[in-house]
Every structure is written in structure tokens, then in C-alpha cells.
Amino acid sequence: MAERVFVAGVGMTPFVKPGASAPYTRLGADAVRDALADAGIGYADVQQAFVGYVYGDSTSGQAALYEVGLSGIPIINVNNNCATGSSALFLANQAVASGMADCVLALGFEQMAPGAIQEAYTDRPTPLARFLEVVDDLPGAAGLPLAIKLFGGAGIEYQQRYGANDETFACITAKARRHARHNARAIFRSPLTVDEVLASPRMFGPITRLQCCPPTCGGAAAVLVSERFARRHGIDTPVAIRAQAMTTDFASSFEAHSPIKAVGYDLARAAADRVYAAAGVGPADLDVVELHDCFTANEILSYEALRLTGEGDAARFIADGDNTYGGRVVTNPSGGLLSKGHPLGATGLAQCAELSWQLRGQAGPRQVEGARLALQHNLGLGGACVVTLYERI
């Protein structure tokens, strides 16, 4: 049987705009120190480390961790686009669950540049060629960054299929800002109305500029331990990983020539279904969810992919307030990527931190009352999706 895995400690730096942050080495080291202090252990207790980042030279993970200590442990660098942080978490969870290690660190950080995400290498085939084929012929898409083409195209397809209006999409950003006002680590905390969101420059389809997550710098970390390690070190942690699944693209991601499929709908559905089956729970049992809202369109799609609501029912789910406090399930109490920010390598571990605080009852004014089961969804184009279920013990 697999070892039970506990989240012993989490840490997260404030997320800030490019140009306003410390270097990545400092972001990573600060997040690790906070996670170790939260767990009540030292770096010498860590047996392995998985470090995620997207934009950085090889062995940047070592450079960040060497600021904390030089203990000779294995340090493995991870890059899976926007799912990088949760991919590091997935590997750390496997290391502990398999019994290969008792105390493993997952770290993610990003020191980003302003503007839309760009590919670093133009002298070789792009790994996103299959995705470009899905959207390059969409009317009005020429010259736009790939992510906006894909998620804006998915928004257009969703509207054509289910009739959702532009206001439905804008409501996601307004909700994100309401939640983020209580998160001191979030980059955008000022409120926005639906009209203000709609009045911002149109990007593609229903997506306006205020419906796109900002480039962000930051770091986040988690310490995962076995039950025996927790007992031996007197760690009283109430948060366990109950189930986790990771998926990559299926043939369906491309064969239907559907932007909705290309941005990871089937990945998220398959990963979530595996988690529900492994844990013996359903979406109705969830109390709080942190999902990958890189664009408002993806939050809407994720509601349905994760089975929080039925297909085509997101507009009603939003209008009824079922995605916020007092509704069916609180989604992105942190403010999500839209308001908290999206430093690619750190995002998945920032989600882990938020849900750990929620399950411990330490989230302050954004606390979800009585939170017992929490779901995390982190998606990266190219592609990867990690879904993790946490429970309060």
C-alpha cells in the first residue's frame, strides 16, 4: 500500500509585477524558508527536492536552494509550462507515497518579463505546433499571441455552443477581485465591476484585457512528509493528499479541431474523474476549489470539466452565486490567477498553499467555513494537467 502523504508546511512570497521583484533565487529561497518554518523542520531534514520554473537556465533550482543550504540532496528541475508547480508537487507526492523518501520539498518560482508569454527559441520546431494548427485559421486570430488565440477561441466556441453572453465571462474577473481583496499576497486587490471588465480593451472573442492573468513574479513551496516522519518529528499536520492524478493530451485534444479540447478540457475531466474515483468522493462533496483561471474562459470550462456543474450550465452556476461564498463551492478564494497572479512555476504550489491554509482554518477573512475537502486544478498547454484532492484530517 502507498504511504499516506501529508502537507507539513507551505510558504509563498507576495506575487508582484515584473521589474518589482527580487531575483528568482531570493523568491525561491524565501518560499522554502517559510515552508520549512511552517513545518517546524530544517533544510537538513529534506531528503529530495523537485523545483519548477519555466523561464530560466538549467539548474536554476539548485541556485535557489543553495541559498537555503548545501546538503548534497537530489535536486530535480521541472518544466511543464503553467502546470510546472503542480508537476513538481506530483513528483514529490510520488516520492513520499512510494516510500522512497520521508520528507520531500516541492518548490516553484518565476521571474517573468512584462507582456504576453513568448517562446525562448525560434530556431527549432515549436512544441506547440499542434495547438497552433487548431486556431491559426480562426477569423481575427492572425497576429495574436497563442494563448489568447486558444482561450479566446475556446470562449467563442463556448458561446456558439451554449449561448453564454459576454457578461458571464466578465463576472469571473469581478468575483476574482472580490476574493483577492482579502489576500495580502495577491497582485491585484482593488475591486472591479462587470462593466469595468467589459470596457477594457477587447483581446479576442469574449476576452477583454482584464480577463487575462498578468505576468507575475513570485515563489511558493510545500514540504511533503510521510506519517512516520510526522510522528518522529512531532509535526501535527491536519492536511493530507487524499488523491492525485496527472494527464497529458489525448488524441481528442486535436482531432476535433476544437479550441475547447485544445486548451485541456479532456485532460482536466480525465484527471478529475480519476481523483474522484480514487478518493471515493464526488464533486458535490467539495468545499473549496483552486482552479486554473489563466483566462475567464478557462474558469468557465473548468467548472464543467471538473463536474462542478453540468455541461452548458456554467452561466446559471455563476448567476446563482454557486461559485463563491454562500454558494455550492467556493472557487479561487485566493483571487486565482486573474487577481493573485500567475508566476508560471509557482502557481501550482501557491494553489497548494492556499488550500492548506483553508483546510487548517488559517485563511483569515477569506476562510471557507468548515472546509474539509479541497480540490486543486493546474493546467499547462503543451500539455499537462494535475488535479489534487486534499483533506482535513
C-alpha positions in Angstrom: 0.0 0.0 0.0 1.1 3.6 -0.7 2.3 5.7 2.2 0.0 8.4 3.3 1.3 11.8 2.4 0.9 14.9 4.5 1.5 18.6 3.7 3.6 19.5 6.6 4.4 23.1 5.6 3.7 25.7 2.9 5.3 29.0 2.0 4.6 31.7 -0.5 6.0 35.1 -1.4 3.8 38.0 -2.3 3.2 38.0 -6.0 4.3 41.2 -7.8 4.7 42.7 -11.3 7.8 42.1 -13.4 10.5 44.6 -12.6 9.3 44.9 -9.0 10.5 41.6 -7.7 13.6 40.2 -6.1 15.7 37.8 -8.3 14.4 34.2 -8.7 17.0 32.9 -6.3 15.6 35.1 -3.5 12.0 34.3 -4.4 12.6 30.6 -4.2 14.7 30.7 -1.1 12.2 32.9 0.8 9.3 30.5 -0.1 11.4 27.5 1.1 12.3 29.1 4.4 8.7 29.9 5.0 7.6 26.4 4.2 10.3 24.9 6.5 9.4 27.2 9.3 5.7 26.3 8.8 6.6 22.6 9.1 8.9 23.2 12.1 11.9 21.5 10.5 15.2 22.4 9.0 16.6 22.1 5.5 18.8 19.3 6.7 15.7 17.2 7.2 14.8 17.4 3.4 15.8 14.3 1.5 14.8 15.3 -2.1 13.7 18.4 -3.9 11.7 19.0 -7.1 12.0 22.5 -8.4 9.8 24.0 -11.1 10.3 27.1 -13.3 9.6 27.8 -17.0 11.8 30.8 -17.8 15.4 30.1 -16.5 18.6 28.4 -17.3 19.3 24.8 -16.4 20.0 24.2 -12.7 18.2 27.4 -11.6 16.6 25.1 -8.9 20.0 24.4 -7.4 20.8 28.1 -7.5 17.7 28.9 -5.5 18.1 26.1 -3.0 21.8 26.7 -2.5 20.7 30.0 -0.8 19.0 27.9 1.8 21.6 25.1 2.3 24.2 22.9 0.7 23.3 19.4 1.8 24.0 17.3 -1.3 20.4 16.1 -1.7 19.0 15.2 -5.2 17.5 18.4 -6.8 15.5 17.8 -9.9 14.4 20.7 -12.2 10.9 20.5 -13.7 9.3 22.4 -16.6 5.8 21.7 -17.7 4.6 25.2 -18.8 1.8 26.5 -16.5 1.4 23.2 -14.7 5.1 23.2 -13.6 4.5 23.8 -9.9 1.9 21.1 -9.6 4.1 18.8 -11.7 6.9 19.3 -9.0 4.2 18.6 -6.4 3.2 15.4 -8.3 6.7 14.1 -8.3 7.2 14.9 -4.6 4.0 13.2 -3.7 5.1 10.1 -5.6 8.5 10.1 -3.8 6.8 10.0 -0.4 3.9 7.8 -1.3 6.2 5.2 -2.8 8.3 5.0 0.4 11.4 6.2 -1.3 11.7 9.3 0.9 10.0 10.6 4.0 10.5 14.3 3.6 10.4 16.0 0.1 10.4 19.6 -0.9 8.4 20.9 -3.9 9.4 24.4 -4.9 8.2 26.7 -7.8 9.3 30.2 -8.8 9.2 32.5 -11.8 10.9 35.8 -12.6 8.9 36.9 -15.6 9.2 39.7 -18.1 6.3 42.1 -18.9 3.9 41.4 -21.7 2.5 38.2 -23.3 4.4 35.0 -22.9 6.9 34.4 -25.7 8.8 31.3 -26.8 12.5 31.5 -26.0 13.8 29.6 -29.1 12.8 30.5 -32.7 15.4 28.3 -34.4 13.7 25.0 -33.9 10.2 23.4 -34.0 7.8 24.8 -31.5 6.4 22.2 -29.1 3.0 23.9 -29.5 2.7 23.3 -33.3 -0.3 21.0 -32.9 -2.1 23.7 -30.9 -1.3 26.4 -33.5 -3.0 24.2 -36.1 -6.3 24.3 -34.2 -6.6 28.1 -34.0 -4.4 29.7 -36.8 -7.4 29.8 -39.2 -9.8 31.3 -36.8 -11.2 34.7 -38.1 -9.5 37.6 -36.3 -6.8 35.4 -34.7 -3.9 36.4 -37.0 -1.0 38.1 -35.2 -2.3 37.4 -31.7 -0.3 35.5 -29.0 -1.0 31.8 -29.0 -2.6 31.7 -25.5 -5.1 34.4 -26.4 -5.9 32.7 -29.7 -6.6 29.4 -27.9 -8.5 30.6 -24.9 -10.3 33.4 -26.8 -11.2 30.8 -29.4 -12.5 28.5 -26.7 -14.6 31.3 -25.4 -16.1 31.8 -28.9 -16.8 28.1 -29.3 -18.4 28.0 -25.8 -20.7 30.9 -26.7 -21.7 29.4 -30.0 -22.4 26.1 -28.4 -24.3 27.2 -25.2 -25.2 30.9 -25.8 -23.3 32.4 -22.8 -23.1 36.2 -23.1 -20.0 38.4 -22.6 -21.2 39.4 -19.1 -20.9 35.8 -17.9 -17.2 35.8 -18.7 -16.7 39.2 -17.1 -18.4 38.1 -13.9 -15.4 35.7 -13.3 -12.9 38.6 -13.1 -15.2 40.6 -10.8 -15.5 37.6 -8.5 -11.8 37.1 -8.5 -11.2 40.7 -7.4 -13.8 40.3 -4.6 -11.9 37.3 -3.3 -8.4 38.8 -3.7 -9.2 41.9 -1.6 -8.5 39.8 1.5 -5.3 38.2 0.1 -2.2 40.3 1.1 -0.1 38.2 -1.3 -2.2 38.9 -4.4 -1.0 41.3 -7.1 -4.5 42.8 -7.8 -6.7 43.5 -4.8 -8.8 46.5 -5.9 -12.5 45.7 -6.9 -13.8 45.8 -10.4 -17.3 45.9 -11.7 -18.6 43.8 -14.6 -18.9 46.9 -16.7 -15.3 47.9 -16.0 -14.1 44.5 -17.1 -16.2 44.6 -20.3 -14.9 48.2 -21.0 -11.2 47.1 -21.0 -9.7 46.5 -24.5 -11.0 43.5 -26.4 -8.4 40.8 -27.0 -10.2 38.0 -28.8 -13.7 36.7 -28.7 -15.4 37.5 -25.3 -12.0 38.0 -23.6 -11.0 41.6 -22.7 -7.7 42.6 -21.2 -9.0 42.4 -17.6 -10.0 38.8 -18.3 -6.3 37.7 -18.8 -4.0 36.8 -16.0 -1.0 39.1 -15.6 2.7 38.2 -16.0 3.9 37.9 -12.4 7.0 37.1 -10.3 6.9 35.0 -7.1 7.7 31.8 -5.4 5.8 29.1 -3.5 6.8 25.8 -1.8 5.4 22.8 0.1 7.0 20.2 2.3 5.5 16.8 2.0 6.2 14.1 4.6 5.2 10.6 5.5 3.1 9.7 8.5 6.1 8.2 10.3 8.2 11.3 9.6 5.5 13.5 11.0 5.2 11.4 14.2 9.0 11.2 14.7 9.4 15.0 14.4 6.3 15.9 16.3 4.6 17.5 13.2 0.9 18.0 13.9 -0.4 18.5 10.3 -4.1 18.3 9.6 -3.7 18.3 5.8 -3.2 15.1 3.7 -3.2 14.5 0.0 -6.0 12.1 -0.5 -5.7 11.5 -4.2 -3.8 13.0 -7.2 -3.8 12.4 -10.9 -1.8 13.8 -13.8 -2.8 13.7 -17.5 -1.3 14.8 -20.8 -3.1 15.3 -24.1 -5.3 12.7 -25.7 -6.0 12.4 -29.5 -9.2 14.2 -28.8 -7.2 17.4 -27.9 -6.6 17.9 -31.6 -8.7 15.7 -33.8 -11.9 17.7 -33.4 -10.1 20.9 -34.2 -11.8 22.4 -31.2 -10.2 25.2 -29.1 -12.1 23.9 -26.1 -10.5 20.5 -26.4 -7.1 22.0 -27.3 -7.0 24.1 -24.1 -7.2 21.0 -21.9 -10.9 20.1 -21.3 -10.4 16.4 -21.7 -7.2 16.4 -19.6 -9.0 18.1 -16.8 -12.0 15.8 -17.0 -9.9 12.7 -17.0 -7.7 13.8 -14.2 -10.6 14.9 -12.0 -12.5 11.6 -12.7 -9.5 9.6 -11.6 -9.2 11.6 -8.4 -12.9 11.3 -7.6 -12.7 7.5 -8.2 -9.6 7.0 -6.1 -10.9 9.0 -3.2 -14.5 7.7 -3.3 -16.0 11.2 -3.4 -17.8 13.3 -5.9 -17.7 17.0 -6.9 -20.7 17.6 -4.6 -18.5 16.7 -1.6 -16.0 19.6 -2.3 -15.9 22.7 -0.1 -13.3 24.8 -1.9 -11.5 24.6 -5.2 -8.5 26.4 -6.6 -8.6 26.1 -10.4 -6.6 27.4 -13.3 -8.2 30.6 -14.3 -5.5 31.9 -16.7 -8.4 33.5 -18.7 -12.0 33.8 -17.7 -12.9 31.3 -20.4 -10.8 28.6 -18.8 -12.6 29.1 -15.4 -15.9 28.6 -17.1 -14.6 25.5 -18.9 -13.0 24.1 -15.8 -16.3 24.3 -13.8 -17.7 21.8 -16.3 -14.6 19.7 -16.9 -14.3 19.2 -13.1 -18.0 18.4 -12.9 -18.8 21.3 -10.5 -21.7 21.9 -12.8 -23.2 20.3 -15.9 -22.0 21.0 -19.4 -23.5 24.2 -20.7 -24.7 25.1 -17.2 -21.8 27.5 -16.2 -23.8 30.7 -16.8 -26.5 29.6 -14.3 -23.9 28.4 -11.9 -22.3 31.9 -11.9 -25.6 33.8 -11.9 -26.8 31.8 -8.9 -23.6 32.6 -6.9 -22.7 28.9 -6.7 -19.0 29.6 -7.3 -18.5 31.9 -4.3 -19.1 32.2 -0.6 -22.6 31.1 0.4 -22.9 29.0 -2.8 -22.3 25.4 -3.7 -18.5 25.5 -3.7 -16.1 28.4 -3.3 -13.8 28.7 -6.3 -10.5 30.5 -6.1 -10.8 32.2 -2.7 -7.2 33.4 -3.2 -8.3 35.5 -6.1 -7.0 32.9 -8.6 -4.5 33.6 -11.4 -6.6 36.5 -12.6 -6.1 38.5 -9.3 -3.5 36.7 -7.2 -1.2 36.5 -10.3 0.4 33.7 -12.3 4.2 33.2 -11.9 4.2 30.1 -14.0 6.4 27.8 -12.0 5.0 28.9 -8.7 1.3 28.8 -9.5 0.6 25.1 -8.7 2.3 25.4 -5.3 0.6 28.7 -4.5 -2.7 26.8 -5.0 -1.4 24.1 -2.6 -0.6 26.8 0.0 -4.0 28.4 -0.3 -5.8 25.1 0.1 -3.6 24.1 3.0 -4.4 27.3 4.8 -8.1 26.8 4.1 -8.2 23.3 5.5 -6.3 24.4 8.6 -8.7 27.3 9.2 -5.9 29.8 8.7 -7.2 31.8 5.7 -8.5 34.8 7.7 -11.2 36.9 6.1 -11.3 34.6 3.0 -11.8 31.4 5.1 -14.3 28.9 3.7 -16.3 27.9 6.8 -15.9 24.2 7.7 -13.7 23.4 4.7 -12.9 19.6 4.8 -12.2 18.6 1.2 -10.3 20.9 -1.3 -9.6 20.3 -5.0 -6.7 21.8 -6.9 -6.6 22.0 -10.7 -3.4 23.3 -12.6 -3.1 23.2 -16.4 -0.2 23.7 -18.8 -0.5 24.0 -22.5 1.7 21.6 -24.4 0.2 19.8 -22.3 -0.2 18.7 -18.7 -2.9 18.8 -16.1 -2.6 17.9 -12.4 -5.6 17.5 -10.2 -5.1 17.0 -6.4 -7.6 16.4 -3.7 -6.6 17.5 -0.1 -8.5 16.6 3.1 -8.5 17.8 6.6 -7.7 15.0 9.0 
